[in-house]
Amino acid sequence: MPSLVLVRHGQSLWNLENRFTGWIDVPLTDTGREEARAAGERLHGRSFDIAYTSTLSRAQETLALIQQVAGIDPPVIRDQALNERHYGDLQGLNKAETAAKYGDEQVLIWRRSYATPPPNGEALKDTAARTLPFFERAILGDIAQGKDVLVVAHGNSNRSIVMRLDDLDEDEVLQLNLGTGVPLVYDLDVDGTVRGKEILE
């Protein structure tokens, strides 16, 4: 039975500074690197046939640290489809200052609505529209061949995948929060049916 492990990257500098990050390429903090190493320790003893990550360095560095600590070296595929949600005009802005400017209610809609994007950015619906076709084609394609797969990506690209795997509706996925550096382990049938799920905290 193949397994799929999803990991959100460790804490980034703009996570720490409470900024909208999106597609801006910011580094991990020291805490984020420790979270990545801890994920590697939790995954020690597992083997992976292939790993996927985004084109953003915070996810790639998290994957590299996981590989180093877990002692794994699968081939790695990097793809923009796994990038974080694009926050458009909000990218780089402090979340509290943005709320002071536009109002808490408006910023909450931009952050948490499934279908309402921030100005010139993506809603979660849009992120899912680019992430899930790649997931179905590439990642589930590997699962169908019985491969064990590791995906190190971002809060919203991974939320899109969890939405699909856990059969969450638009309201349920808005309540889903994925911790940084916390592996989610899915046991799957080769047809992608979920047989088990474990959170390695």
Secondary structure per residue as TSV (DSSP state, phi and psi in degrees):
chain	resnum	aa	ss	phi	psi
A	1	M	-	360.0	115.7
A	2	P	-	-69.0	156.8
A	3	S	E	-121.3	150.1
A	4	L	E	-125.1	123.6
A	5	V	E	-113.6	125.6
A	6	L	E	-108.9	132.2
A	7	V	E	-133.0	128.2
A	8	R	E	-80.1	139.6
A	9	H	-	-54.2	158.7
A	10	G	-	-67.1	170.7
A	11	Q	-	-53.9	130.4
A	12	S	B	-98.8	168.9
A	13	L	H	-59.0	-40.5
A	14	W	H	-80.0	-22.5
A	15	N	H	-59.0	-46.7
A	16	L	H	-62.3	-40.3
A	17	E	T	-85.8	4.5
A	18	N	T	61.0	42.0
A	19	R	B	-107.8	152.7
A	20	F	-	-71.7	124.1
A	21	T	-	-101.9	-59.7
A	22	G	T	61.4	-125.7
A	23	W	T	-92.8	2.4
A	24	I	S	-69.6	134.8
A	25	D	-	-90.0	95.0
A	26	V	-	-112.2	151.1
A	27	P	-	-81.6	167.2
A	28	L	B	-71.2	153.3
A	29	T	-	-85.7	173.5
A	30	D	H	-60.0	-37.9
A	31	T	H	-62.7	-41.9
A	32	G	H	-62.1	-38.3
A	33	R	H	-66.8	-37.9
A	34	E	H	-66.0	-38.9
A	35	E	H	-62.5	-40.0
A	36	A	H	-64.7	-43.3
A	37	R	H	-64.0	-39.1
A	38	A	H	-63.5	-38.2
A	39	A	H	-63.0	-39.6
A	40	G	H	-61.9	-39.4
A	41	E	H	-64.0	-40.3
A	42	R	H	-68.0	-26.1
A	43	L	T	-97.5	2.6
A	44	H	T	-61.4	135.9
A	45	G	T	96.6	-13.1
A	46	R	-	-91.9	152.8
A	47	S	-	-116.6	149.9
A	48	F	-	-132.3	138.8
A	49	D	S	-85.9	-25.0
A	50	I	E	-159.0	151.2
A	51	A	E	-128.6	145.8
A	52	Y	E	-122.7	145.9
A	53	T	E	-150.4	177.3
A	54	S	-	-88.7	-173.6
A	55	T	S	-91.9	6.7
A	56	L	S	-100.1	140.4
A	57	S	H	-67.3	-29.1
A	58	R	H	-66.1	-33.6
A	59	A	H	-75.5	-40.6
A	60	Q	H	-65.4	-40.0
A	61	E	H	-67.6	-39.0
A	62	T	H	-60.2	-45.4
A	63	L	H	-60.9	-44.2
A	64	A	H	-61.6	-40.0
A	65	L	H	-69.7	-38.7
A	66	I	H	-60.2	-47.3
A	67	Q	H	-59.0	-44.1
A	68	Q	H	-62.0	-47.6
A	69	V	H	-74.4	-39.8
A	70	A	H	-78.7	-13.0
A	71	G	T	70.6	40.1
A	72	I	-	-121.0	153.3
A	73	D	-	-148.5	58.6
A	74	P	-	-75.9	160.3
A	75	P	-	-60.6	145.1
A	76	V	E	-117.3	131.7
A	77	I	E	-113.0	126.2
A	78	R	E	-107.3	131.6
A	79	D	-	-147.0	138.3
A	80	Q	G	-63.0	-22.4
A	81	A	G	-59.7	-23.7
A	82	L	G	-95.3	4.0
A	83	N	S	-61.1	159.7
A	84	E	-	-60.5	160.8
A	85	R	-	-55.7	137.5
A	86	H	-	-84.6	118.6
A	87	Y	-	-90.3	8.2
A	88	G	G	57.2	-130.2
A	89	D	G	-66.1	-13.9
A	90	L	G	-83.6	-13.9
A	91	Q	T	-59.2	129.0
A	92	G	T	91.4	-14.7
A	93	L	-	-82.1	145.6
A	94	N	B	-70.9	133.8
A	95	K	H	-65.4	-40.2
A	96	A	H	-67.8	-41.5
A	97	E	H	-67.1	-36.2
A	98	T	H	-65.3	-39.9
A	99	A	H	-65.3	-37.8
A	100	A	H	-64.6	-33.8
A	101	K	H	-79.1	-46.3
A	102	Y	H	-103.2	-11.1
A	103	G	-	99.0	142.1
A	104	D	H	-57.8	-41.1
A	105	E	H	-65.0	-43.5
A	106	Q	H	-65.5	-43.7
A	107	V	H	-66.2	-36.7
A	108	L	H	-61.8	-39.9
A	109	I	H	-63.0	-45.7
A	110	W	H	-62.7	-38.6
A	111	R	H	-78.4	-37.0
A	112	R	H	-119.3	-10.8
A	113	S	-	-67.1	143.5
A	114	Y	S	-73.1	-37.0
A	115	A	S	-115.9	-7.6
A	116	T	-	-100.8	112.0
A	117	P	-	-82.8	156.8
A	118	P	-	-69.3	165.1
A	119	P	T	-54.5	123.8
A	120	N	T	61.6	24.9
A	121	G	S	-127.0	-165.4
A	122	E	-	-109.1	140.9
A	123	A	-	-82.7	166.4
A	124	L	H	-56.7	-35.4
A	125	K	H	-56.6	-40.9
A	126	D	H	-71.0	-38.7
A	127	T	H	-60.8	-46.2
A	128	A	H	-61.2	-34.2
A	129	A	H	-67.2	-23.7
A	130	R	H	-100.4	-29.6
A	131	T	H	-75.5	-45.0
A	132	L	H	-68.6	-38.8
A	133	P	H	-60.4	-37.6
A	134	F	H	-66.6	-42.1
A	135	F	I	-59.4	-47.4
A	136	E	I	-63.5	-42.9
A	137	R	I	-77.3	-53.1
A	138	A	I	-88.7	-54.6
A	139	I	I	-72.2	-49.0
A	140	L	H	-68.5	-23.8
A	141	G	H	-62.6	-39.6
A	142	D	H	-69.3	-41.4
A	143	I	H	-58.6	-40.3
A	144	A	H	-62.2	-24.5
A	145	Q	T	-91.0	6.9
A	146	G	T	81.4	15.2
A	147	K	-	-83.8	146.9
A	148	D	-	-90.0	129.2
A	149	V	E	-123.6	136.2
A	150	L	E	-114.0	128.6
A	151	V	E	-121.7	118.7
A	152	V	E	-114.7	109.2
A	153	A	E	-140.2	-129.2
A	154	H	-	-132.5	168.4
A	155	G	H	-53.8	-48.8
A	156	N	H	-86.3	-33.4
A	157	S	H	-66.8	-40.4
A	158	N	H	-68.9	-35.7
A	159	R	H	-59.9	-38.1
A	160	S	H	-60.1	-42.8
A	161	I	H	-68.7	-42.9
A	162	V	H	-63.4	-37.8
A	163	M	H	-55.9	-43.7
A	164	R	H	-68.8	-46.4
A	165	L	H	-69.6	-40.1
A	166	D	T	-90.8	2.1
A	167	D	T	54.6	50.2
A	168	L	-	-87.0	145.8
A	169	D	-	-89.3	-179.0
A	170	E	H	-62.4	-33.3
A	171	D	H	-76.4	-41.1
A	172	E	H	-65.2	-38.1
A	173	V	H	-68.3	-24.8
A	174	L	H	-69.3	-22.1
A	175	Q	T	-89.1	-4.1
A	176	L	-	-84.2	122.2
A	177	N	-	-121.6	129.0
A	178	L	-	-106.4	122.8
A	179	G	-	-70.7	149.4
A	180	T	B	-69.7	131.3
A	181	G	T	72.9	17.3
A	182	V	-	-104.8	114.0
A	183	P	-	-72.6	134.1
A	184	L	E	-106.6	122.5
A	185	V	E	-109.0	120.0
A	186	Y	E	-109.7	130.7
A	187	D	E	-96.2	125.2
A	188	L	E	-124.7	152.5
A	189	D	-	-78.9	165.1
A	190	V	T	-64.9	-18.3
A	191	D	T	-87.9	5.1
A	192	G	S	91.2	-1.7
A	193	T	-	-67.2	132.5
A	194	V	E	-78.6	126.7
A	195	R	E	-106.5	-20.4
A	196	G	E	-169.6	156.9
A	197	K	E	-144.2	137.0
A	198	E	E	-139.0	136.9
A	199	I	E	-103.7	119.6
A	200	L	-	-94.3	83.2
A	201	E	-	-97.7	360.0
